[in-house]
Amino acid sequence: MKLLLDRSLAKTNPGLIFKLKARRDVFELVSGVGALAEHARLYPYDALVILAPHGDATYPGLVSQLKGANAALSVIVVGWRLDIENRIHFLRLGVDELVATEINDDELLARIVNVVMRKAPTGSEACVRFGSAGEGELYPDARKILMNGKVVPFTAREYDLVETLALRAGSVIARSNLMDIMYSAGDNPALQVIDVYVSLVRRKFISHGGAALIKNKRGFGYYVERPQAGATEVESAPPVALIRQRG
C-alpha cells in the first residue's frame, strides 16, 4: 500500500508503523493538516490516516481540506472520542473509515487494508510512470518495471529501490530511509550498499536503451524525476493497493 500518515500516529499507534515496515508498505509520516493536504495533492496515495486532535474529534475543516486536495483519496480517521455525534460529523464529510485510538494495531491495519481494497481498480493493471519523459513504467501489482516498453530484469532488492523512488517521484529520499524500506530490522548492511544498488539499477536502465534515471542530490539522497508536461501521460488514475509480503 501507499499510505500518507499523520506523524502523531508514530506515538499513539507505534505498532502500526512497525507492521507497515514489516510488510514493506510505502508510507510517509507528515505533520500538520496543511502539509498532509500538500502531499495528498502531489502523490497518488492509496489512503490517508489522520489522528483527530485529543479533545476535539470534530476538528473544523480537517477532512474537507484533505478531500479538497484529492477528492479520490481515502481518508481514515483515528479519533480519541468517537461518540455518535462525532461519527455522524465525520461520515457527512465523506470519511471512509472511523477508528478509535484504543483499537488493536492488527485490527487497525486490517481496516486500512479493507478500505484500500474497496477503492482498488479492477480489470486493469495500474501503471506509474517516472523519468522526465515518462519513459520508466512501474507496475506494482506485477512487480514489473519497463524502460521504453521493454521489461528490465531486476532482482528483488533492485526492484524495491526503483519502486520506492518511482512512487515518490520528484522527492529526494535519504539513503537511510531507503535502507529502512529495503531491509528488515534484522539486517545490518553498510549504508554504502544503497550506492551499489543504485549503480546496478542505472546500468540496467542504460543497457535497455534508456537513461540512468536515478539521480543524486549531494548530501541529501537519491530521486527520480516526475514526467514533465507534454511527456507521456502519467497513468495515475485510481489508487492501487500494493498488498503483499516482501522478504
ChimeraX attribute file (.defattr): number of C-alpha atoms within 10 A of each C-alpha:
attribute: neighborCount
match mode: 1-to-1
recipient: residues
	/A:1	23
	/A:2	23
	/A:3	22
	/A:4	25
	/A:5	21
	/A:6	22
	/A:7	17
	/A:8	17
	/A:9	19
	/A:10	14
	/A:11	9
	/A:12	13
	/A:13	17
	/A:14	12
	/A:15	17
	/A:16	18
	/A:17	19
	/A:18	14
	/A:19	14
	/A:20	16
	/A:21	18
	/A:22	17
	/A:23	17
	/A:24	22
	/A:25	20
	/A:26	19
	/A:27	21
	/A:28	15
	/A:29	15
	/A:30	18
	/A:31	12
	/A:32	11
	/A:33	16
	/A:34	14
	/A:35	13
	/A:36	23
	/A:37	21
	/A:38	13
	/A:39	18
	/A:40	24
	/A:41	17
	/A:42	13
	/A:43	17
	/A:44	22
	/A:45	28
	/A:46	28
	/A:47	27
	/A:48	23
	/A:49	22
	/A:50	25
	/A:51	20
	/A:52	22
	/A:53	15
	/A:54	11
	/A:55	10
	/A:56	12
	/A:57	22
	/A:58	20
	/A:59	14
	/A:60	9
	/A:61	11
	/A:62	19
	/A:63	23
	/A:64	14
	/A:65	15
	/A:66	24
	/A:67	20
	/A:68	13
	/A:69	18
	/A:70	18
	/A:71	14
	/A:72	17
	/A:73	24
	/A:74	24
	/A:75	24
	/A:76	24
	/A:77	24
	/A:78	25
	/A:79	23
	/A:80	17
	/A:81	19
	/A:82	20
	/A:83	11
	/A:84	8
	/A:85	11
	/A:86	17
	/A:87	19
	/A:88	13
	/A:89	15
	/A:90	22
	/A:91	13
	/A:92	9
	/A:93	13
	/A:94	15
	/A:95	19
	/A:96	18
	/A:97	18
	/A:98	19
	/A:99	20
	/A:100	16
	/A:101	19
	/A:102	12
	/A:103	12
	/A:104	13
	/A:105	17
	/A:106	12
	/A:107	12
	/A:108	21
	/A:109	17
	/A:110	12
	/A:111	16
	/A:112	23
	/A:113	17
	/A:114	14
	/A:115	19
	/A:116	26
	/A:117	18
	/A:118	12
	/A:119	17
	/A:120	15
	/A:121	15
	/A:122	10
	/A:123	5
	/A:124	6
	/A:125	11
	/A:126	21
	/A:127	19
	/A:128	21
	/A:129	26
	/A:130	27
	/A:131	24
	/A:132	19
	/A:133	17
	/A:134	21
	/A:135	18
	/A:136	27
	/A:137	24
	/A:138	22
	/A:139	15
	/A:140	20
	/A:141	14
	/A:142	10
	/A:143	13
	/A:144	16
	/A:145	24
	/A:146	17
	/A:147	23
	/A:148	16
	/A:149	11
	/A:150	13
	/A:151	13
	/A:152	18
	/A:153	15
	/A:154	18
	/A:155	11
	/A:156	12
	/A:157	15
	/A:158	16
	/A:159	20
	/A:160	19
	/A:161	21
	/A:162	24
	/A:163	21
	/A:164	21
	/A:165	20
	/A:166	23
	/A:167	21
	/A:168	24
	/A:169	23
	/A:170	19
	/A:171	16
	/A:172	17
	/A:173	19
	/A:174	16
	/A:175	18
	/A:176	13
	/A:177	11
	/A:178	18
	/A:179	20
	/A:180	14
	/A:181	21
	/A:182	21
	/A:183	18
	/A:184	15
	/A:185	11
	/A:186	6
	/A:187	10
	/A:188	9
	/A:189	10
	/A:190	8
	/A:191	12
	/A:192	11
	/A:193	12
	/A:194	21
	/A:195	14
	/A:196	10
	/A:197	17
	/A:198	18
	/A:199	13
	/A:200	14
	/A:201	23
	/A:202	16
	/A:203	14
	/A:204	17
	/A:205	22
	/A:206	13
	/A:207	13
	/A:208	16
	/A:209	11
	/A:210	16
	/A:211	16
	/A:212	18
	/A:213	19
	/A:214	19
	/A:215	14
	/A:216	16
	/A:217	11
	/A:218	7
	/A:219	8
	/A:220	11
	/A:221	17
	/A:222	21
	/A:223	23
	/A:224	25
	/A:225	21
	/A:226	20
	/A:227	20
	/A:228	14
	/A:229	11
	/A:230	9
	/A:231	13
	/A:232	16
	/A:233	13
	/A:234	16
	/A:235	11
	/A:236	14
	/A:237	12
	/A:238	15
	/A:239	21
	/A:240	24
	/A:241	25
	/A:242	20
	/A:243	16
	/A:244	11
	/A:245	9
	/A:246	14
	/A:247	11
